[in-house]
Amino acid sequence: MAPEAWSLDPLAVTAILGMAAATYAMRAGGFWIMRWLPMSRGMEAWLRHIPGAVIVSLLAPMVARGGWPEVIGTVVAAAVMRVAGHDLVAIMAGIASVALLRQVL
């Protein structure tokens, strides 16, 4: 590989460092602000439900655009989650079922 392929443009390095600083500031700032804000029951419930809402917002368009493998994979993942109660196991079962069904159907 040519050495120039690994050279970095100063503007690109500045942009990467700026994005890293902004990301860190958002995370650290959130923890810093939450030190002084009272945690209400509504806020706790909202924070508990965020991961599920993010997963649904990512999966819903895929399932809506997809075919039967995606729909069945979603049902399999939901069933495994209900039985096993473990997120990672449910996601792995859903992904495996979609991959298998795409090969079969």
Number of C-alpha atoms within 10 A of each C-alpha: 5 6 6 7 7 8 8 9 9 9 9 10 11 11 12 12 12 12 12 11 11 12 12 12 13 11 10 11 11 11 11 12 9 10 9 8 8 8 10 9 9 9 11 10 10 12 10 11 11 11 11 10 12 10 10 13 11 11 13 13 10 13 17 10 9 11 13 13 21 22 18 16 24 22 14 20 24 18 15 19 18 12 10 12 12 11 14 12 14 22 18 14 20 25 18 15 20 22 14 13 15 13 9 8 8
